[in-house]
Every structure is written in structure tokens, then in C-alpha cells.
């Protein structure tokens, strides 16, 4: 396959600056796709976790408290549709964009930490978990099976990169 770039300018003398702008747009679009997908795939019982994904110019710290709406077993789960983040911070090719979850138990839900003495795997054995797929290692599935790379591809496609061949 050949990568075909849909140039925004007709004059090749601006090719380098045009490519820079398009790559920066593609980076933001890819971040938006990943952000959307993480909202869609992540657990959502009270909505705190899946609404707490953010795109930032700095590493995301898990400091946001869980929204408590009553006892866990009495809260009616409601999945709200994910939303594309629109106002993604301007970025350059040399600077990172971070996609993370601000809620205090984020490490627990992605399988990297314990929360109240339990792993997410142990939690999943006892409770009705809600990620897509409905597995305790939902984040690893997203990360390691190429689904994240598909989101990157979709972002680049939205910015004007198309594979033809």
C-alpha cells in the first residue's frame, strides 16, 4: 500500500510547513479517537471513571474523587454515550500529549494497582463489572491487541492520511 497525503496547499514550496500542520492535526485526532475509545470501553457503573478520561499536555494525575451516589449495590448503572473531546490542547511534533484518567482509583481499574486491598481481577470475581469487553483485563486487551493502533489510524485518516493500493 502507498501512503497518500491529501495536501492542503497546492504549492509544493510550502510542503514542509503543510506536513507539519497536518501531522499536528493527525496527532490531535488520534488522541481524540483514543480518548473516545477509552470512554466507550472502560467501566461505567457510577460514571465517574469513564467520564474522567482527559487529554493533557502534562501527565494526568489520578486525584479526582469518586462521585458517590449511594451504596454501590443500590446504584443503578447507567452508561452515558462517550463524547469526542473537542478542545484538544495545541501541540507540536516535539511535545507529548497524554491521555489518562483523573479518578483516584484509575490504576486499580486498568489493572496496575490495588484499591481497598483488592486487585481489579479480584473485584471482577465478586462484582458485575461493566467494561467492554466485560473482562478484568479490558485495558490490556485494548492496549496489546492493536485496537489502540486502529484508533491512531482512524485519527490520521480524519486528518487527511489515507492508505491506497
C-alpha positions in Angstrom: 0.0 0.0 0.0 1.1 3.5 -0.7 0.5 6.3 1.8 -1.2 9.1 0.0 -1.4 12.5 1.8 -4.2 14.8 0.9 -2.3 18.0 0.7 -4.0 21.2 1.9 -1.9 23.5 -0.2 -1.4 23.3 -4.0 2.0 24.9 -3.9 4.8 22.4 -3.1 7.1 25.2 -1.9 5.1 25.0 1.4 5.3 21.2 1.7 7.3 21.1 4.9 5.1 23.5 6.8 2.0 21.9 5.4 3.2 18.5 6.5 3.9 19.8 10.0 0.4 21.3 10.3 -1.2 18.1 9.0 0.9 15.9 11.4 0.0 18.0 14.3 -3.7 17.8 13.3 -3.3 14.0 13.0 -1.8 13.7 16.4 -4.7 15.6 18.0 -7.2 13.5 16.0 -5.5 10.3 17.1 -5.6 11.4 20.7 -9.3 12.2 20.3 -10.0 8.7 18.9 -8.1 7.0 21.8 -9.9 9.2 24.3 -13.3 8.3 22.8 -12.5 4.6 22.7 -11.3 4.5 26.3 -14.6 6.1 27.4 -16.5 3.5 25.4 -14.5 0.5 26.7 -13.9 1.5 30.3 -16.1 0.6 33.3 -19.0 2.9 33.9 -21.0 1.7 36.9 -21.4 5.2 38.5 -19.9 7.0 35.5 -17.1 8.6 37.5 -14.4 6.5 35.8 -15.4 6.7 32.2 -16.1 10.4 32.4 -12.7 11.1 33.9 -10.6 10.4 30.8 -8.7 13.5 29.7 -6.2 14.6 27.1 -3.5 16.8 28.5 -0.1 18.4 27.7 1.2 17.0 31.1 0.9 13.6 32.7 -2.5 13.0 34.1 -2.6 12.6 37.9 -5.3 10.4 39.5 -6.6 12.9 42.1 -10.3 13.2 41.3 -12.6 11.7 44.0 -15.2 9.1 43.1 -18.7 10.5 42.8 -20.6 8.7 45.5 -24.3 8.4 44.7 -25.2 5.9 47.3 -24.2 2.3 48.3 -22.6 0.5 45.4 -25.2 -2.2 45.3 -28.0 0.3 45.2 -26.7 2.5 42.4 -28.4 1.8 39.1 -25.7 1.6 36.4 -26.2 4.0 33.6 -23.8 4.1 30.6 -23.7 7.5 29.0 -22.5 7.7 25.4 -18.8 8.7 25.1 -18.0 12.1 23.6 -15.1 13.2 21.4 -13.0 15.8 23.2 -13.1 18.9 21.0 -10.8 21.4 22.5 -7.6 19.4 22.4 -4.6 21.5 23.5 -2.4 22.7 20.7 0.6 20.5 20.3 3.8 20.3 18.3 5.5 17.3 16.9 8.2 17.5 19.6 5.8 17.6 22.6 3.7 14.8 24.1 0.0 14.6 24.5 -1.1 12.4 27.5 -4.4 10.5 27.7 -5.1 9.4 31.2 -7.8 9.0 33.8 -8.1 11.5 36.7 -10.1 9.4 39.1 -8.2 8.3 42.2 -8.7 4.6 41.6 -7.6 4.7 37.9 -4.6 2.4 38.5 -6.9 -0.2 40.0 -9.3 -0.2 37.1 -6.6 -0.6 34.5 -5.0 -3.5 36.5 -1.9 -1.6 37.7 -2.8 -1.1 41.4 -4.8 -2.4 44.3 -7.8 -0.5 45.7 -9.1 -1.1 49.2 -6.9 -4.2 49.4 -8.1 -5.8 46.1 -6.9 -6.1 42.5 -9.4 -5.4 39.7 -9.2 -9.1 38.9 -10.4 -10.0 42.5 -13.1 -7.3 42.2 -14.3 -8.8 38.9 -14.7 -12.2 40.6 -17.1 -10.6 43.1 -18.9 -7.9 41.2 -20.7 -7.4 37.9 -18.1 -5.4 36.1 -19.0 -3.2 33.1 -16.1 -2.6 30.7 -16.1 -3.7 27.1 -15.2 -6.5 26.8 -16.6 -7.5 30.1 -13.2 -8.7 31.4 -11.0 -7.6 34.2 -8.1 -7.1 31.7 -10.1 -4.9 29.4 -7.3 -2.2 29.3 -4.6 -4.7 28.4 -6.9 -6.1 25.6 -7.3 -2.6 24.2 -3.5 -1.8 24.5 -2.0 -5.1 23.4 -4.3 -6.3 20.6 -3.9 -3.4 18.2 -7.2 -1.7 19.0 -5.3 1.4 20.2 -3.3 1.4 16.9 -6.6 1.3 15.0 -7.7 4.4 16.9 -4.4 6.1 15.8 -5.1 5.1 12.2 -8.6 6.5 12.4 -7.3 9.7 13.8 -4.7 10.0 11.0 -7.4 9.2 8.4 -9.6 12.0 9.8 -6.6 14.4 9.4 -6.2 13.5 5.7 -3.9 10.5 5.6 -5.3 7.6 3.5 -3.8 4.3 2.6 -4.5 3.3 -1.0 -3.2 0.4 -3.0 
